[in-house]
């Protein structure tokens, strides 16, 4: 199971555009935690915390534990709205997670042992079809990542959904087929390389009408 990233926040008493603007004037980013058939929780975040998470990338699939005066809520960051001119975050939406309830989340795919893959060592190219896979999984079993071991894969081999390590408790959003995650394609040959090889072969061949020595 993935680890939760702790975020500290403060409570907001009221909703509304005017209150949200006042929160921003105070140097905070207004946010809300919704879902799980509970009342939305209005909170405010330090903008530095928000920017840090956005710069890390993958924030839509990262798990957060939001601490509001000692009360902790587990959630996914679902959406961020930005100022049209400054591009600074203006509002953040979190989806509340409850143990035992299913949630849809995109999980990143990590590739292991690229250096020892027979296909890659022979010049093959790793063609990644899906860097992330969207799945439905209980909130208490969300994996941190999926893994694929390339150690035995050769050219023209592929890896599919059933090959993913860490997918045991997950149901893919794509159904009805064992879809491809990645393939090891044959080496790419450029037009320049083909022309160079043809020129070298022509230079090595005897001239027309000439004698071989």
N, C-alpha and C positions, 0 to 999 in steps of 0.2 A: 504494500500500500504506500502511496505517496505521502511525503511529509507535508505538514501545513506550515505556511509562512505566516508569522505573527505580524499583524498590523494594529497599531494603536489608533483609536479614533475617539472623538467626543460626541455626545448626543446633541441632536437638534430637537427643539421642542415643537416646531411647526413646519408645515410644508408651504409651498407657494413660491412664485418667481421672485417676489419682493424679499422674502426671507432668504432665498438662495443667493440673491445679489448681496444682501447684507453679510452673509457668511463669507462670500468671496472678498468683500471689503475688509473683513477681519483677517484675511490671508489664509483662508481655508478653502478646501474643495468640498462642496456639498455632495452627499452620496446617500444611497438608500439600499437597504437589505430587504429583499422581498422573497415570497415563496413559502412552500411547506404549509400552506393554509393558515398562515399567521399574519398578523398585522405588520405592515412595512415598518422597519426601524429606520428612522432618519438620523444620519450621522454626518460628521464633518472630518475630513482627512487633512493631514499635512501635505501640501502640494509636492514637497520634496520626496515623500514616500511614494506618491502616485507616479511621478516622473521616473523614479528609480525602477519601479516595476515595469513601466512601459518600455524603458530602454533595454531591459533584460530580454524582452521578447517572450513570446509564448504565454502571455499573461491570461489569455482566455482559458487555458487548460491548467493553470497553476492553482493550487488549493491554498486558501487563506483562512486564518483564524483571526477574527476581528475582535479586539479587546476594547470594550467600552466601559470604563470605570470598574474593571474586574469581571464584567460579564462577557464571556467569550462566545462568539458565534462562528461556525464554520460555513464558508461560502466560496463560490466561484465568482470571479470578476467577469461580468457578461458584456458590459458596454461602457464606453467612455465617450463623452461628447467634448468637443474642443471649440475654443473661441475662433471665429472665422478669420480674424486678422492676426492675433498673436500666436495661435495654435497651442495655447495653454489649455490644460484640462479644466473643464467647467463643471462636469458632473460625472459621477461614477455609479453604475448599477451593479449590485451584487445579488446573486441567487443563493438563498439559504440552503444549506445541506442538512439533511436529517438522516441518521443511520437507518438503513433498511429501505429507504425510498430510492427508486431509480432516478438517474439523471443522465442527460445526454452531454457528452464531453469529447473533445478531440484530444487524443493521446499521441505524443510524438514518438516516431520510430527511430531507434538508434541502431547503427550497424557496427558489428564487432568483427575484429580480425580481418580487416581489409588487407593488411600486409601479408597475410598467409593464405589468402584465397588463391587457389590454382588458376582460376580464370583471370583474375586481376594481375597476377604475376606474369601471365602470358600476354599481357597487353589488352585484355578485355576492359570494357568500360561499364562501371556500375550505373545503370539507368534506374533512377528512383521514380517510381510512378506515384507513390503516396508517401510524403514526409510525415503526415499525420493521418490517423484513422479515427473517424467518428464512431463512438460506441455508446451503448446504453448500459449502465452499470450501477449497482447499489452505491450510495454515497459513501459507505464505509469500506468499499473495496476498489476505489478508484486507483488505478496503477499510476505510478510516477512516469513510466515510459514503457514502450514495447521494445524488445530486442530481437535482432536477427543476427545469427552467427554465420559469417561468410566463409568460415575456415575450410569447408569442403566443397564449395561451389565453384564450378568451372564455367567456361564460356557456353552461352545459351541456356544455362540453368536459370530458374526463377524461384522466387519465394512468394508464398501466398499467405492468406489470412491464417490458415491453420498452422503455419510455421512460426508465428509470432510468439515469443516467450513473454509471459505476463498477461496473456489475453484470456486466461482460464475463466474468470468471473464476468467476462464482458460479452455483450451481444452486439455485433456490428450493425450499424444503421443500413449498410448495403446488405441486402438479403438475397437468397436464392442462388448464390454462386460463391465459390472459393476464389475471391478476386486476387489479382496480382498486386504485390507491394513493390517489388523491384526485380530487375533482371540483370544478368551480366551479358552485355552485348559483345559481339566480335569487335576486334580493333578497328578504329576508324582509319581509313586510307584517304588522304587528301589528294586533290587533283594534281598538286605540285609534286607529291611523292610519286604518283603514277607516271607523270611526265619525266621525272628524273630517272626512274627505273627504266623506262622505255629508251631514253637517250643513252643510258649506260649500256643497255643491251645492244643498241645499234652501233655504238662505238666499238664494242667487243667483237661484233660480227665482221667477217672478211668482206672487203669491197667487192661489188659486183664484177665478175670476170677476173678477179684476182686469184692468186694462188695462196693456198695455205702454206705456211712455213712449218 
